[in-house]
Amino acid sequence: MGVFLIQVNGEKTIHSETKAEYFWEEPIKYKVYINYYWKMIARRAIWEKIDKENKVLIYCTGNVKPYPGQIRHIATIKKSSCDEKAEMYFKDIKELPSGVSYGTIQKEVKSGELSEGMKRCGQQGFNISEVEESDLERILELSGST
């Protein structure tokens, strides 16, 4: 199973594909993640690996009022496409019992409990990364999910 980490922020969306007012609402409320810059070399390889049934950890930056600086949701991919824009559609979004904070994520990366790919949370310009299946399991543990 592939596991991916995406980052969303609390800025007003510029996308017209959903009724979302803010970027964070697109995946969490409307079950879609859209990226127009997916063809950039580093991101392209990641987007091309995405397949249905993969899992996605959704990290919200500090300006997302309901979930600041944390992973609070996990999604399952329904379908994805990469043409002029890259899109992931989710068949479900699971809200975790508690969020896993930026500080906890960074501490867990430093101790080796989470992979280096998880360190990208909170970095400006970051939006997608492939991470380890063990990262998903650890986030579930840290959030109190069974």
BAVOMAR-681362 format. One line per 2 residues: number of its first residue (from 1); their letters; for each residue x, y, z of N, C-alpha, C. Coordinates in Angstrom, 2 decimals. Atoms other than C-alpha are relative to their C-alpha. Last residue first. Example, Ala and Ser with C-alpha at 12.3 -4.5 7.8 and 13.67 -1.06 7.14 Angstrom:
BEGIN
2	sa	-0.82/-1.19/-0.06/13.67/-1.06/7.14/-0.77/1.09/0.73 | 0.89/-1.19/0.00/12.30/-4.50/7.80/0.90/1.20/0.00
END
This chain:
BEGIN
146	ts	-0.23/1.45/-0.12/-7.35/1.95/17.16/0.04/-0.64/-1.36 | 0.91/0.76/0.85/-6.84/5.70/17.00/0.30/-1.48/0.14
144	gs	0.92/0.76/-0.84/-5.18/7.43/19.94/-1.01/-0.80/-0.79 | 1.30/-0.69/-0.06/-3.62/10.08/17.71/-1.00/-0.71/0.90
142	le	-0.14/-1.28/-0.69/-0.07/8.90/18.39/-1.32/0.73/0.16 | -0.32/0.22/-1.42/-0.94/5.31/17.47/0.02/1.32/0.77
140	li	1.20/0.58/-0.62/-2.63/6.29/14.19/0.22/-0.23/1.49 | 0.95/-1.11/-0.15/0.32/8.54/13.36/-1.29/-0.50/0.63
138	re	-0.45/-0.82/-1.15/2.67/5.61/14.04/-0.95/1.18/0.22 | 0.25/0.75/-1.23/0.74/3.26/11.71/0.36/0.82/1.23
136	ld	1.45/0.05/-0.19/0.69/5.86/8.93/-0.33/-0.70/1.32 | 0.39/-1.35/-0.43/4.41/6.44/9.37/-1.50/0.07/0.25
134	se	-0.19/-0.07/-1.46/5.01/2.66/9.24/-0.34/1.39/0.53 | 1.21/0.57/-0.59/3.53/2.69/5.73/0.09/0.04/1.53
132	ev	0.01/1.44/-0.30/6.42/4.96/4.80/-1.35/-0.45/0.57 | -0.57/0.35/-1.30/6.13/8.38/3.16/-0.16/-1.51/0.22
130	es	0.28/1.39/-0.32/5.58/9.70/-0.37/0.69/-0.30/1.32 | -1.16/0.86/-0.15/5.54/13.46/-0.44/-0.48/-1.43/0.18
128	in	0.22/1.45/0.09/3.14/16.24/-1.36/1.31/-0.76/0.12 | 1.41/0.37/0.12/2.63/19.98/-0.74/-0.24/-1.50/-0.10
126	fg	0.24/1.44/0.03/5.83/21.63/0.43/-1.47/-0.27/-0.23 | -0.16/0.53/1.35/6.34/25.25/-0.59/-0.21/-1.50/-0.10
124	qq	0.60/-0.83/1.03/6.90/26.43/2.97/0.30/-0.59/-1.37 | -0.96/-0.72/0.84/7.81/23.56/5.25/-0.73/0.81/-1.06
122	gc	-0.23/-1.37/-0.42/5.17/22.69/7.85/0.99/0.79/-0.83 | 1.17/-0.69/-0.56/5.34/18.95/7.38/0.41/1.40/0.42
120	rk	0.43/-1.07/0.91/8.48/18.10/5.40/-1.24/0.75/0.48 | -0.60/-1.27/-0.43/9.92/16.15/8.33/-0.47/1.17/-0.86
118	mg	0.97/-0.69/-0.85/7.50/13.33/7.52/0.52/1.34/0.47 | 1.01/-0.63/0.85/9.73/12.24/4.64/-1.03/0.79/0.79
116	es	-0.48/-1.33/0.38/12.55/11.61/7.15/-1.03/0.73/-0.88 | -1.01/-0.10/1.06/10.59/8.64/8.48/0.37/1.46/-0.28
114	le	0.61/-0.36/1.29/8.74/8.61/11.82/1.13/0.19/-1.01 | 1.31/0.66/-0.02/9.92/6.78/14.97/-0.80/0.30/-1.27
112	gs	0.03/1.12/0.93/13.52/7.76/14.20/-1.31/-0.77/-0.03 | -0.25/1.25/-0.73/13.96/9.94/17.29/0.01/-1.23/-0.90
110	kv	-1.34/-0.08/-0.61/14.33/13.10/15.18/0.36/-1.29/0.73 | -0.97/0.14/1.10/11.30/12.17/13.07/1.41/-0.05/0.58
108	ek	0.04/1.39/0.43/9.23/11.60/16.23/0.95/-0.27/-1.17 | -0.66/0.79/-1.06/10.26/14.99/17.65/0.09/-1.47/-0.41
106	qi	-1.44/-0.28/0.11/9.33/16.70/14.35/0.80/-0.80/1.03 | -0.50/0.59/1.25/5.91/14.99/14.32/1.51/0.20/-0.11
104	tg	-0.08/1.45/-0.19/5.29/15.83/17.97/0.57/-0.68/-1.25 | -1.09/0.28/-0.95/6.11/19.50/17.41/0.19/-1.49/0.22
102	ys	-1.27/-0.24/0.69/3.89/19.67/14.30/1.17/-0.36/0.91 | -0.52/-1.35/0.20/1.00/18.25/16.29/1.33/0.01/-0.76
100	vg	-1.42/0.20/-0.30/-0.74/14.90/15.92/0.69/1.30/-0.41 | -0.99/-0.35/1.01/-4.46/15.65/16.11/1.41/-0.32/0.47
98	sp	-0.71/-1.24/-0.34/-6.85/13.79/18.36/1.04/0.25/-1.08 | 0.50/-0.43/-1.31/-9.53/11.15/17.79/0.68/1.27/0.52
96	le	-0.65/0.70/-1.11/-8.56/11.02/14.09/-0.53/0.52/1.33 | -0.51/-0.96/-0.98/-10.96/12.21/11.42/0.53/-0.78/1.19
94	ki	0.15/0.40/-1.39/-11.25/9.65/8.63/0.58/1.09/0.89 | -0.89/-0.82/-0.82/-11.85/10.92/5.11/-0.27/-0.42/1.44
92	dk	0.34/-0.27/-1.39/-13.43/8.55/2.62/1.09/0.83/0.66 | 1.27/0.67/-0.25/-13.66/7.91/-1.09/-0.41/0.14/1.47
90	fy	0.01/0.91/-1.14/-11.04/10.52/-1.82/-1.37/-0.65/0.16 | 1.35/0.03/-0.55/-10.41/12.16/-5.17/-0.02/-1.06/1.09
88	me	0.28/1.21/-0.76/-6.84/13.05/-6.03/-1.42/0.14/0.53 | 1.11/0.05/-0.94/-6.19/15.59/-8.74/-0.04/-1.36/0.68
86	ak	0.06/1.29/-0.68/-3.21/16.66/-10.79/-1.11/0.07/1.03 | -0.10/-0.10/-1.46/-3.62/19.51/-13.22/-0.02/-1.41/0.56
84	ed	-0.39/-1.40/-0.21/-3.08/19.81/-16.96/0.15/0.29/1.49 | 0.00/-0.58/1.34/-3.14/16.02/-16.97/0.51/1.42/0.13
82	cs	-1.06/-0.99/0.23/-2.58/13.87/-13.91/-0.05/0.41/-1.46 | -0.33/-0.26/1.40/-5.47/11.83/-12.54/1.06/1.09/-0.07
80	sk	-0.88/-1.14/0.21/-6.44/10.20/-9.27/0.25/0.17/-1.49 | -0.61/-0.06/1.33/-9.14/7.87/-8.04/0.91/1.21/-0.06
78	ki	1.01/0.62/0.86/-10.84/6.75/-4.81/0.53/-0.06/-1.43 | 0.17/-0.50/1.37/-7.88/7.53/-2.57/-1.02/-0.84/-0.76
76	ta	-0.24/1.12/0.91/-8.30/6.79/1.12/-0.33/0.48/-1.40 | 0.93/0.25/1.11/-7.97/9.76/3.46/0.41/-1.26/-0.75
74	ih	-0.59/0.98/0.91/-6.43/10.33/6.87/-1.05/-0.31/-1.06 | 0.82/0.77/0.94/-7.29/13.39/8.94/0.85/-0.94/-0.85
72	ri	1.24/0.38/-0.68/-5.98/15.19/12.05/-0.88/-0.88/-0.88 | 0.66/1.01/0.82/-2.36/15.83/11.13/-1.20/-0.45/0.80
70	qg	0.18/1.40/-0.40/-1.38/19.02/12.87/-0.52/-0.88/-1.12 | -1.28/0.67/-0.20/-0.29/22.65/12.76/-0.10/-1.44/0.43
68	py	-1.29/-0.65/0.25/-3.70/24.28/13.20/1.21/-0.88/0.32 | -1.01/1.05/-0.23/-6.78/22.02/12.86/1.42/0.55/-0.14
66	pk	0.51/1.15/-0.76/-9.96/24.18/12.97/1.07/-1.02/0.40 | 0.61/-0.26/-1.30/-8.21/27.47/12.16/-0.54/-1.24/0.72
64	vn	1.29/0.69/0.20/-5.91/26.31/9.37/-0.71/0.01/1.36 | 1.09/-0.96/0.25/-3.19/28.97/9.72/-1.33/-0.66/-0.36
62	gt	0.43/-0.74/-1.19/-0.71/26.63/11.46/-1.14/0.98/-0.23 | -0.95/-0.98/-0.50/-0.50/24.30/8.46/-0.60/0.79/1.17
60	cy	0.50/-1.37/0.10/-2.81/21.33/8.09/1.01/0.95/0.61 | -0.57/-0.93/-0.98/-1.20/17.94/7.43/-0.55/1.39/-0.27
58	il	0.24/-1.40/0.33/-3.37/15.39/5.60/0.53/0.87/1.14 | -0.02/-0.76/-1.25/-2.07/11.82/5.69/-0.14/1.46/-0.38
56	vk	-0.55/-1.34/0.00/-3.07/10.03/2.48/-0.14/0.60/1.40 | 0.40/-0.83/-1.13/-3.69/6.32/2.01/0.72/1.34/-0.06
54	ne	-1.12/-0.53/-0.77/-3.51/4.44/-1.29/-0.56/0.87/1.12 | -0.16/0.72/-1.25/-6.75/2.65/-2.27/1.24/0.41/0.78
52	kd	1.16/0.13/-0.87/-6.57/4.09/-5.77/0.32/-0.95/1.15 | 0.98/0.94/0.53/-3.12/4.82/-7.13/-1.17/-0.08/0.97
50	ik	1.26/0.04/-0.74/-0.47/7.49/-6.70/-1.00/-0.91/-0.70 | 0.07/1.23/-0.82/2.94/6.67/-8.17/-1.37/-0.19/0.65
48	ew	0.16/1.15/0.89/2.70/9.26/-10.99/-0.06/-1.32/0.74 | 1.37/0.06/0.51/2.06/12.02/-8.46/-0.22/-1.22/-0.89
46	ia	0.90/0.39/-1.09/5.34/11.24/-6.70/-1.43/-0.15/-0.52 | -0.27/1.41/-0.30/7.44/11.29/-9.87/-0.92/-0.50/1.11
44	rr	0.52/0.84/1.08/5.83/14.58/-10.93/0.17/-1.49/0.32 | 1.38/0.37/-0.28/6.48/16.29/-7.61/-0.55/-0.98/-1.03
42	ai	0.10/0.77/-1.24/10.26/16.36/-7.81/-1.41/-0.50/0.26 | -0.73/1.28/0.00/10.35/17.38/-11.49/-0.21/-0.82/1.27
40	mk	-1.35/-0.31/-0.46/7.67/20.10/-11.43/0.70/-1.33/0.28 | -0.99/0.39/1.00/4.75/18.64/-13.36/1.42/0.40/0.38
38	wy	-0.46/1.38/-0.19/2.50/18.72/-10.30/1.11/-0.39/-0.96 | -1.46/-0.04/0.19/2.17/22.50/-10.35/0.63/-1.38/0.11
36	yn	-0.29/-0.42/1.37/-1.61/22.70/-10.85/1.49/-0.05/-0.32 | -1.31/-0.65/0.11/-2.35/20.70/-7.73/0.28/0.31/-1.46
34	iy	-0.32/-0.48/1.33/-5.83/19.65/-6.61/1.36/0.68/0.02 | -1.24/-0.75/-0.15/-6.87/17.56/-3.62/0.49/0.33/-1.40
32	vk	-0.84/-0.13/1.19/-10.48/16.36/-3.54/1.25/0.81/0.37 | -0.66/1.25/0.39/-12.79/15.05/-0.82/0.76/0.07/-1.32
30	yk	0.46/0.30/1.36/-15.04/18.12/-0.54/0.70/-1.20/-0.64 | 1.45/-0.12/0.17/-14.88/18.72/3.22/-0.51/-0.49/-1.36
28	ip	0.71/0.41/-1.21/-11.40/17.52/4.21/-1.52/0.06/-0.16 | -0.06/1.44/-0.32/-9.70/17.53/0.82/-0.90/-0.41/1.15
26	ee	0.10/0.85/1.19/-10.96/20.89/-0.49/0.12/-1.49/0.35 | 1.34/0.57/0.14/-11.59/22.49/2.90/-0.11/-0.95/-1.19
24	wf	0.15/1.16/-0.87/-7.89/22.99/3.59/-1.35/-0.67/-0.15 | -0.69/1.18/0.54/-7.56/25.26/0.54/-0.23/-1.24/0.86
22	ye	-1.41/0.07/-0.37/-10.18/27.69/1.85/0.62/-1.28/-0.55 | -0.45/-1.39/-0.15/-13.60/28.75/0.51/1.51/0.04/0.26
20	ak	-0.85/-0.32/-1.15/-14.47/25.34/-0.85/0.37/1.47/0.00 | 0.62/-1.13/-0.68/-17.32/25.14/-3.37/0.81/0.43/1.22
18	te	0.86/0.35/-1.14/-15.21/22.94/-5.59/-0.66/1.26/0.55 | 0.56/1.35/0.15/-13.53/23.05/-9.01/-0.92/-0.42/1.14
16	sh	1.43/-0.14/0.23/-13.02/26.83/-8.98/-0.70/-1.36/-0.09 | 0.58/1.01/0.87/-9.56/26.76/-7.43/-1.51/0.21/-0.15
14	it	0.08/-0.64/1.32/-7.99/29.92/-6.02/-0.62/-0.96/-1.01 | -0.32/0.80/1.19/-8.56/28.81/-2.45/-0.12/0.84/-1.27
12	ke	1.17/0.14/0.89/-8.49/31.28/0.42/0.42/-0.73/-1.26 | 0.24/-1.12/0.91/-5.54/30.61/2.69/-1.23/-0.26/-0.86
10	gn	1.25/-0.70/-0.30/-5.78/28.17/5.57/-0.27/1.20/-0.88 | -0.08/-1.19/-0.85/-3.16/25.73/4.35/-1.35/0.67/0.13
8	vq	0.96/-1.02/0.42/-2.92/22.20/3.04/0.08/1.17/0.96 | 0.11/-1.15/-0.90/-0.08/19.70/3.20/-0.99/0.99/-0.59
6	il	0.28/-1.26/0.69/-0.07/16.23/1.69/-0.11/1.10/1.06 | 0.22/-1.11/-0.91/1.61/13.08/2.96/-0.28/1.23/-0.85
4	fv	-0.45/-1.32/0.41/1.40/9.90/0.93/-0.37/1.03/1.06 | 0.44/-1.01/-0.95/1.14/6.22/1.76/0.62/1.33/-0.40
2	gm	-0.72/-1.26/0.01/1.30/3.47/-0.84/-0.60/0.96/1.02 | 0.85/-1.18/0.00/0.00/0.00/0.00/0.89/1.24/0.00
END
